[in-house]
């Protein structure tokens, strides 16, 4: 049995019509959930005490900066 090895990196992905629109709609649907998760995570980091912040490698200033970042920014 023989086969021809091909490099995946040299092949272009197959484009299926309409998938771009589906991706956009999926991202629009997911965005509020991502934003909510970011808000919660940032609030939790801001609530950590200095000892816990040191454990994760953040200073109080870094935690406050992160907590003040708008939820739509990464």
Residue pairs with C-beta under 8 A, 6 or more apart in sequence:
35 71
35 72
36 71
38 71
38 74
39 71
42 66
42 67
42 69
42 71
43 67
45 53
45 58
45 63
45 66
45 67
46 63
46 64
46 66
46 67
48 56
48 63
50 60
53 59
53 60
53 62
53 63
58 66
